Every structure is written in C-alpha cells, then in structure tokens.
Amino acid sequence: MNFRIDEHLVTSVRQCLREHCDGAIFDRETILSELNLDSLDLLESLFELETHYGKTLSNAELASLVTVEDLVKVFASSISQA
C-alpha cells in the first residue's frame, strides 16, 4: 500500500490506546498484545477509532492487526481513500 501516514493519526491512535492500557509505554512497533489491554479494552479502543474515523474494520483487517503500526496503517488507508 502506498499512502501517507499523518502524524496526527499516529497521535490519535496512541492517545486512544493509552486511555485503556494502564500506563504502558509503547511506540509504533509495539505488539498490541503487549499493551496490557484486556479484550474489552481493545474492543473499546477499536470502536472509538472506528467511530472517530468513520470506518468499520473488516474481519480480515482485525485479524491483520499485530502492532500499533498496523492499527495506524489500517486507518491511514481509509483516510487516503476518502
């Protein structure tokens, strides 16, 4: 995929995750499972991001999420298509 990742998007995703992850320190390469998020916290984070960016993640997109970077990219791709 060839799209530009806006730093505002990165900040937005990180802030959303930070609200749910009990103070874990992370960057874009951090694996989502290392964020101390329980399943409800992860779903709430994803729902907030979906609502904010007006994009519903497909099952394939959800299955592809491994790192914070993956999460940023999935929303960046939807913004670039708008």
Secondary structure, DSSP 4 states (H G I P E B T S, - for coil): ------HHHHHHHHHHHHTTTTT----TT-BGGGS---HHHHHHHHHHHHHHHT-PPPHHHHHH--BHHHHHHHHHHHHHH-
